Amino acid sequence: MQTKQRPLRAMLRLLRPNAGRFAVAGLATVITVFLGYATPMLLAETVDCILSDRASTLPGAFLDFLRGAGMTRGWITDHLWFLAIVLVLLHLLNGAASYVRGRLSAKASEGLARDLRVRLYDHLQRLPFAYHVHAETGDLIQRCTSDVDTVRRFLSMQVLEIFNALLMITVALVILLGRNVKLTLISVALTPAIFWFAAWFFRRVRKSFKDADESEGRMSAVLQENLSGVRVVRAFGQQEREVEKFDAVSEDYRRKAYRVNNLLAIYWGGGDAITMTQQMITLLVCVVLAAKGEISVGMLILFTSYVGQLLWPIRQLGRTLSDTGKSMVAMERIQTILDTEPEPEEPDALRPDLHGDIVFDHVSFAYPDDGVPVLEDVSFTIKAGTTAAVLGSTGSGKSTMMYLLQRLYEPTGGRITIGGVDLKDIDRTWLRSHVGLILQEPFLYSRTIRENVGIARRNPEEADITHAADVAAASGFIARAEKGYDTVVGERGVTLSGGQKQRIAIARTLLKDNAILVFDDSLSAVDTETDARIRAALQHEQARTTTLIISHRLTTLSQADLILVLENGRITDRGTHAELAARPGLYQRIYAIQTGLEEEFLQTRDEEVK
């Protein structure tokens, strides 16, 4: 079992591998804070102690050091250019420290973002098949890209910004309280209001960020779905409807993003009003006290400068909190994936020879989301090296049987064995690498035909690729393609016909070491002649391979050693083509329909010829 983590704790855990870089960046932050406060203090000391006769307020040890170095009040008065050089050096050092801080934090955050993306992608590969059935691709893409980048920006800037703000506030208060307690309290009188306003803002903006992020995910899902199915949209003339659908989700995202921006505007406007009011109060009080002679001009410079530096990080608290809220929402969405249990590790699982009999022993199955039985008490045996076929209506459970055979799902009742070994005891990766599954709608990558065929084996030989294409009856149309095997097929094989895609998928599967080969209606888009040629080539090439064929085309099923008739999740009949065609039932009815259509077609063609 995985332990669920709170988003903030999960984000802070990401800092561990780059703790060294963040520590040095934190040290650079400390340097920038102290150098930033040194400038107003130097100006105040110059006005009070160099240009007038007031006593210095600097620590005695520091003054002794300056006197030992020959830097007396008289010497500094005669060499005021030296103070200018010191100020320039302070700013240069501050710039150098800021550069180190920015560079290290950026390097560390980019590294952890990369690690998080890889970890997230790796976890997605290990999640159960059922998870991907229900997940929206567009939303998953956003979580792996946009949400990870949101977390990266927070860790890159806001973590150190929070440390910087706390340090600036602490140092400013220590210095100001040491100079004048009463004036310090007046100078921070409105800061509780700023903190209360920030807390109010954080509570509201976090929910708004979550609503906007989820809405953006839905918009990405609609966009991805539309672009993936653009041919279907065009074929049915649904462009306007799809535009309306996208406009609806886009408008929903606009409303929710506007609410976030509206909250930000309220906070920034209100925060500016409070901080500027506080600065004006401090300036007016300091001017009045300086006019009365109760404080020096240097003290006035020090307080007005420090109050600005004190209120700036408090004012920035809104941005920090908004980014914190957004990043926590993003991390929560990422953590939702990471907290999902992957397929369990199987260190003791078996890796047997899968060239054995396939036995379904009283197998039942229901999908976990609805609990409705899909298969009920299914039992049959397929002898090793033979060909079995399954015929059934849509929704009868044919594809589910194939999913169970690859352990994409586990039976809810009964058991499945191969060569006498229970599937539950066989390593999933080993099983899937030796059970070749060819789907009716195969997925092809936007790469060359050679890369799509060769993807099933690491560094395949050219001869193996061409031989697999020959067996799959694909070499003919590949030779006619513009660049042959180097022709790019487009995303999801968009440049190929349905039959061509199926043949590429068959060739790809043949490069695997298949003990079992499953055709899930994957010959439906090829003509009967090509269908027969492929099956004949497979029988010759893979004589030891056990083959399962799901199809509605009886010419495809007729050569099978065993045909199973599946109706409403149950095996209602079984036998050879001749036995089933002679026996009343679903198979005989379909055989009569298809035979009648074929005879009608031939008769019509003959009449047209005459």
RAWOFEN-V665464 format. One record per pair of residues at least 12 apart in sequence whose ideal C-beta (glycine too) atoms are under 10 Angstrom apart, sorted by the first residue. I is the first residue (numbers start at 0). J is the second residue. Records with the same first field share a line. If there is no record, write none. Layout:
# RAWOFEN-V665464
I->J, J
This chain:
# RAWOFEN-V665464
0->340
1->337, 338, 339, 340, 341
2->338
3->334, 335, 337, 338
4->330, 331, 334, 337, 338
5->327, 330, 331, 334
6->150, 323, 326, 327, 328, 329, 330, 331, 332, 333, 334, 335
7->323, 326, 327, 330, 331
8->330, 334
9->115, 150, 327, 330, 331, 333, 334, 337, 338
10->111, 115, 150, 153, 154, 158, 323, 326, 327, 329, 330, 333, 334
11->154, 158
12->111
13->107, 108, 110, 111, 112, 114, 115, 118, 150, 151, 154, 330
14->107, 108, 111, 154, 158
15->111
16->107, 110, 111, 114
17->103, 104, 106, 107, 108, 109, 110, 111, 114, 154
18->107
19->103, 107
20->102, 103, 104, 105, 106, 107, 108, 110, 111
21->100, 103, 104, 107, 108, 111, 154, 158, 159, 162
22->103, 107
23->99, 100, 102, 103, 104, 107
24->96, 99, 100, 101, 102, 103, 104, 105, 106, 107, 108, 155, 158, 159, 162
25->100, 103, 104, 158, 159, 162, 163, 166
26->96, 99, 100, 103
27->95, 96, 97, 98, 99, 100, 101, 102, 103, 104, 159
28->96, 97, 99, 100, 104, 159, 160, 162, 163, 166, 167
29->96, 100, 162, 163, 166, 170
30->92, 93, 95, 96, 97, 99, 100
31->92, 93, 94, 95, 96, 97, 99, 100, 163, 166, 167
32->93, 96, 162, 163, 164, 165, 166, 167, 168, 169, 170, 171, 308, 312
33->89, 93, 96, 166, 167, 170
34->88, 89, 90, 91, 92, 93, 94, 95, 96, 97
35->89, 90, 93, 96, 97, 163, 167, 170, 171, 304, 308
36->167, 170, 171, 174, 301, 304, 305, 308
37->85, 86, 89, 92, 93
38->85, 86, 89, 90, 93, 304, 308
39->171, 174, 297, 300, 301, 302, 303, 304, 305, 307, 308
40->56, 57, 174, 297, 300, 301, 304, 305
41->57, 82, 85, 86, 89
42->82, 86, 297, 300, 301, 304
43->56, 178, 295, 296, 297, 298, 299, 300, 301, 302, 304, 305
44->56, 57, 75, 82, 297, 300, 301
45->75, 76, 79, 82, 85, 86, 297, 300
46->295, 296, 297, 298, 299, 300, 301
47->295, 296, 297, 298, 299, 300, 301
48->62, 72, 75, 76, 295, 297
49->72, 73, 75, 76, 79, 82, 297
50->76, 79, 296, 297
51->295, 296, 297
52->72
53->295, 296, 297, 298
55->72, 297
56->174, 177, 178, 295, 297, 298, 301
100->159, 163
101->155, 156, 159
103->159
104->154, 155, 156, 158, 159, 160
105->151, 155, 156
106->155
107->151, 154, 155, 158, 159
108->150, 151, 152, 153, 154, 155, 156, 158, 159
109->151, 154, 155
110->151
111->147, 150, 151, 154, 155
112->147, 148, 149, 150, 151, 152, 154, 155
113->147, 151
115->143, 146, 147, 150, 151, 154, 330, 333, 337
116->143, 144, 147, 148, 151, 333
117->143
118->147, 333, 336, 337
119->139, 142, 143, 144, 146, 147, 333, 334, 336, 337
120->139, 143
121->341
122->333, 336, 337, 338, 339, 341
123->139, 142, 143, 336, 337, 339, 341
124->341, 342
125->339, 340, 341, 342, 343, 344
126->336, 339, 340, 341, 342
127->339, 340, 341, 342, 343, 367, 407, 408, 409
128->342, 402, 405, 406, 407, 408
129->366, 367, 368, 402, 407, 408
130->336, 339, 340, 341, 342
131->407
132->366, 368, 407, 408
133->368
134->220, 336, 339
135->216, 217, 219, 220, 221, 223, 224
136->219, 220, 223, 224, 227
137->215, 216, 217, 218, 219, 220, 221, 222, 223, 224, 225, 226, 227
138->212, 213, 215, 216, 217, 218, 219, 220, 223, 332
139->216, 219, 220, 223, 336
140->216, 219, 220, 222, 223
141->212, 213, 215, 216, 217, 218, 219, 220, 223, 329, 332
142->212, 216, 219, 329, 332, 333, 334, 335, 336
143->333, 336
144->219
145->212, 215, 216, 219, 329, 332
146->212, 215, 216, 325, 326, 328, 329, 330, 331, 332, 333, 336
147->329, 330, 332, 333
148->329
149->208, 212, 322, 325, 326, 327, 328, 329, 330, 332, 333
150->325, 326, 327, 329, 330, 332, 333
151->326, 329
152->322, 325, 326, 329
153->319, 322, 323, 324, 325, 326, 327, 329, 330
154->326, 330
156->318, 319, 322
157->315, 318, 319, 320, 321, 322, 323, 325, 326
158->319, 323, 326
160->312, 315, 316, 318, 319, 322, 323
161->312, 315, 316, 319, 320, 322, 323
163->312, 315, 319
164->309, 311, 312, 313, 314, 315, 316, 319
165->312
166->312
167->305, 308, 309, 310, 311, 312, 313, 315
168->187, 190, 308, 309, 310, 311, 312, 313, 316
169->309
170->305, 308, 309
171->183, 186, 187, 304, 305, 306, 307, 308, 309, 310, 311, 312
172->186, 187, 305, 309
174->301, 302, 305, 309
175->187, 298, 301, 302, 305, 306, 309
178->294, 298, 301, 302, 305
179->285, 288, 293, 294, 298, 301, 302
181->284, 288, 293
182->281, 284, 285, 288, 293, 294, 298, 299, 302, 306
183->281, 302, 305, 306, 309
185->277, 280, 281, 283, 284, 285, 288, 302, 306
186->277, 278, 280, 281, 282, 284, 285, 302, 303, 305, 306, 309, 310
187->277, 281, 306, 309, 310, 313
188->276, 277, 280, 281
189->272, 273, 274, 276, 277, 278, 280, 281, 310, 313
190->273, 274, 277, 309, 310, 313
192->269, 270, 273, 276, 277
193->269, 270, 273, 274, 277, 310, 313, 314, 316, 317
194->313, 316
196->265, 266, 269, 270, 272, 273, 316, 317
197->266, 269, 270, 313, 314, 316, 317, 319, 320, 321
198->316, 320
199->262, 265, 266, 269
200->262, 263, 265, 266, 267, 269, 270, 316, 317, 320, 321, 324
201->262, 266, 316, 317, 319, 320, 321, 323, 324
202->320, 324
203->258, 259, 262, 265, 266, 324
204->258, 259, 262, 263, 265, 266, 317, 320, 321, 322, 323, 324, 325, 328
205->320, 321, 323, 324, 325, 327, 328, 331
206->258, 259, 262, 324, 328
207->255, 256, 257, 258, 259, 260, 261, 262, 263, 321, 324, 325, 328
208->255, 256, 258, 259, 262, 321, 322, 323, 324, 325, 326, 327, 328, 329
209->255, 324, 325, 327, 328, 329, 331, 332
210->251, 252, 254, 255, 256, 258, 259, 328
211->251, 252, 253, 254, 255, 256, 257, 258, 259, 260, 325, 328
212->252, 255, 256, 259, 325, 328, 329, 331, 332
213->251, 252, 255, 328, 332
214->248, 249, 250, 251, 252, 253, 254, 255, 256
215->248, 249, 251, 252, 255, 256
216->248, 252, 332
217->247, 248, 249, 251, 252
218->245, 247, 248, 249, 250, 251, 252, 253
219->248, 252
220->248
221->241, 244, 245, 246, 247, 248, 249
222->241, 245, 248, 249
224->241, 244, 245
225->237, 238, 241, 242, 244, 245
226->490
227->490, 491, 493
228->241, 491
229->241, 490, 493
230->491, 493
259->321, 324, 325
262->317, 321, 324
263->317, 318, 321
265->317
266->314, 316, 317, 318, 320, 321
267->314, 317, 318, 321
269->317
270->310, 313, 314, 315, 316, 317, 318
271->314, 317
273->310, 313, 314
274->306, 307, 309, 310, 311, 313, 314
275->310, 314
277->306, 307, 309, 310, 313, 314
278->303, 306, 307, 309, 310
280->306
281->299, 302, 303, 305, 306, 307, 309, 310
282->299, 302, 303, 306, 307
284->299, 302
285->298, 299, 300, 301, 302, 303, 306
286->299, 303
288->302
289->302
342->406, 407, 427, 428
343->427
344->427
345->423, 424, 425, 426, 427, 428, 429
346->426
347->424, 426
348->423, 424, 425, 426, 427, 428, 429, 430
349->420, 421, 423, 424, 425, 426, 429, 430
350->420, 425, 426, 428, 429, 430, 432, 433
351->417, 418, 419, 420, 424, 425, 426, 429, 430, 433, 514
352->383, 417, 418, 420, 433, 514
353->383, 417, 418, 420, 425, 429, 430, 432, 433, 434, 512, 513, 514, 515, 544, 545
354->383, 384, 417, 418, 433, 514, 515, 543, 544, 545
355->381, 382, 383, 384, 416, 417, 418, 419, 420, 514, 515, 545
356->380, 381, 382, 383, 384, 385, 416, 417, 418, 419, 545
357->379, 380, 381, 382, 383, 385, 387, 404, 415, 416, 417, 418, 422, 434, 514, 515, 545, 547
358->378, 379, 380, 381, 414, 415, 416, 417, 418, 419, 421
359->374, 376, 377, 378, 379, 380, 381, 400, 403, 404, 410, 413, 414, 415, 416, 563, 570
360->376, 377, 378, 379, 380, 410, 412, 413, 414, 415, 416, 421
361->375, 376, 377, 378, 410, 412, 413, 414
362->374, 375, 376, 377, 378, 379, 399, 400, 403, 410, 411, 412, 413, 414, 415
363->375, 376, 377, 410, 411, 412, 413, 568
364->377, 396, 399, 400, 402, 403, 408, 409, 410, 411, 412, 413, 568
365->399, 408, 410, 411, 412, 568
366->399, 402, 408, 411
367->408, 409, 411
370->411
371->568
372->396, 411, 412, 567, 568, 569
373->394, 395, 396, 398, 399, 400, 402, 403, 408, 411, 567, 568
374->395, 396, 397, 399, 400, 403, 410, 411, 412, 413, 565, 567, 568, 569, 570
375->396, 412, 413, 567, 568, 569, 570
376->412, 413, 568, 569, 570
377->396, 399, 400, 403, 410, 412, 413, 415, 563, 565, 568, 569, 570
378->413, 570
379->400, 561, 563, 565, 570, 573
380->416, 561
381->417, 515, 545, 546, 547, 559, 560, 561, 563
382->545, 560, 561
383->417, 418, 514, 515, 543, 544, 545
384->514, 541, 542, 543, 544, 545, 546, 560
385->544, 545, 546, 547, 559, 560, 561
386->516, 518, 534, 537, 538, 544, 545, 546, 547, 548, 556, 558, 559, 560, 561, 562
387->517, 545, 546, 547, 548, 549, 556, 559, 560, 561, 562, 563, 573
388->518, 546, 547, 548, 549, 550, 553, 555, 556, 557, 558, 559, 560, 561, 562, 563, 564, 576
389->401, 517, 518, 519, 520, 547, 548, 549, 550, 556, 559, 561, 562, 563, 564, 565, 570, 573
390->548, 549, 550, 551, 552, 553, 555, 556, 559, 562, 563, 564, 565, 566, 572, 579, 585, 586, 589, 590
391->549, 551, 563, 564, 565, 566, 567, 568, 569, 570, 571, 585
392->551, 565, 566, 567, 585, 589
393->551
394->567, 568
395->564, 565, 566, 567, 568, 569, 571, 585
396->565, 566, 567, 568, 569, 570
397->519, 520, 547, 549, 550, 551, 563, 565
398->436, 438, 439, 517, 519, 520, 549
399->565, 568
400->415, 517, 519, 547, 549, 563, 565, 568
401->434, 436, 437, 438, 517, 518, 519, 547, 549
402->436, 519
403->415, 422
404->417, 422, 430, 431, 434, 436, 515, 517, 547
405->422, 427, 430, 431, 434, 435, 436, 515, 517
406->422, 423, 425, 426, 427, 428, 430, 431, 434
407->427, 431, 436
409->422, 423
410->422, 423
417->430, 433, 434, 514, 515, 545
418->514
430->514, 515
431->511
432->455, 511, 512, 513, 514
433->511, 512, 513, 514, 515, 516, 544
434->508, 511, 513, 514, 515, 516, 517, 545, 547
435->455, 504, 505, 507, 508, 509, 510, 511, 512, 513, 514, 515, 516, 517, 518, 541, 544, 546
436->504, 508, 511, 513, 515, 516, 517, 518, 519, 521, 547
437->471, 501, 502, 504, 505, 506, 507, 508, 509, 516, 517, 518, 519, 520, 521, 522, 548
438->501, 504, 517, 518, 519, 520, 521
439->497, 501, 504, 518, 519, 520, 521, 522, 523, 524, 549, 550
440->491, 492, 497, 500, 501, 504, 519, 520, 521, 523, 524
441->491, 492, 495, 497, 500, 501, 502, 503, 504, 505, 507, 508, 519, 521, 524
442->491, 492, 500, 504
443->488, 489, 490, 491, 492, 493, 494, 495, 499, 500, 503, 504, 507
444->487, 488, 489, 490, 491, 492
445->487, 488, 489, 490, 491, 492, 493, 494
446->487, 488, 489, 490, 492
447->480, 482, 483, 484, 485, 486, 487, 488
448->464, 468, 473, 476, 477, 480, 482, 483, 484, 485, 486, 487, 488, 492, 495, 499, 503, 506, 507
449->461, 464, 465, 468, 477, 482, 483, 484, 485, 486
450->464, 484, 485, 487, 488
451->464, 484, 487, 488, 492, 495, 500, 503, 504, 506, 507
452->464, 465, 467, 468, 471, 473, 477, 484, 502, 503, 504, 505, 506, 507, 508, 509, 510
453->467, 484, 506, 507, 510
454->507, 510
455->467, 504, 506, 507, 508, 509, 510, 511, 512, 513
456->507, 509, 510, 511, 512
459->510
460->510
461->484
463->509, 510
464->477, 484, 506, 507, 509, 510
465->477, 484, 506
466->506, 509, 510, 540
467->503, 505, 506, 507, 508, 509, 510, 511, 540
468->484, 502, 503, 505, 506, 507, 509
469->506, 509, 536, 540
470->502, 505, 506, 509, 532, 533, 535, 536, 537, 539, 540, 541
471->501, 502, 503, 504, 505, 506, 507, 508, 509, 525, 529, 532, 533, 536, 537
472->498, 502, 505, 506, 525, 528, 529, 530, 531, 532, 533, 535, 536
473->495, 498, 499, 500, 501, 502, 503, 504, 505, 506, 507, 529, 533
474->502, 506
475->499, 502, 529
476->495, 496, 498, 499, 502, 503
477->499, 502, 503, 506
480->494, 495, 499
481->494
488->500, 503
492->504
496->524, 525
497->523, 524, 525
498->522, 523, 524, 525, 526, 529, 530
499->524, 525
500->521, 524
501->518, 520, 521, 522, 523, 524, 525, 529, 533
502->521, 522, 524, 525, 529, 533
504->518, 521
505->518, 521, 522, 525, 533, 536, 537
506->533
508->521
509->536, 537, 540, 541, 544
512->544
513->537, 541, 543, 544, 545, 546
514->541, 543, 544, 545
515->544, 545, 546, 547
516->537, 541, 544, 545, 546, 547, 548
517->545, 546, 547, 548, 549
518->533, 534, 537, 546, 547, 548, 549, 550, 555
519->547, 548, 549, 550
520->548, 549, 550, 551, 552, 555
521->533, 548, 549, 550
522->534, 548, 549, 550, 552, 554, 555
523->549, 550, 551, 552, 555
525->552, 555
527->552, 554, 555, 597
528->554
530->550, 552, 554, 555
531->554, 555, 558
533->555
534->546, 548, 554, 555, 558, 559
535->558
538->558
546->559, 560
547->559, 561, 563
548->562
549->563, 565
551->589, 593
552->589, 593
553->576, 579, 580, 586, 589, 590, 592, 593, 594, 597
554->576, 593, 597
556->576, 579, 586, 589, 590
557->575, 576, 577, 579, 580, 590
558->575, 576
559->575, 576
560->575, 576
561->573, 574, 575
562->574, 575, 576, 578, 579, 580, 586
563->579, 586
564->579, 582, 584, 585, 586, 587, 589
565->585
566->584, 585
571->584, 585, 586
572->584, 585, 586, 587
573->586
574->586
576->590
580->594
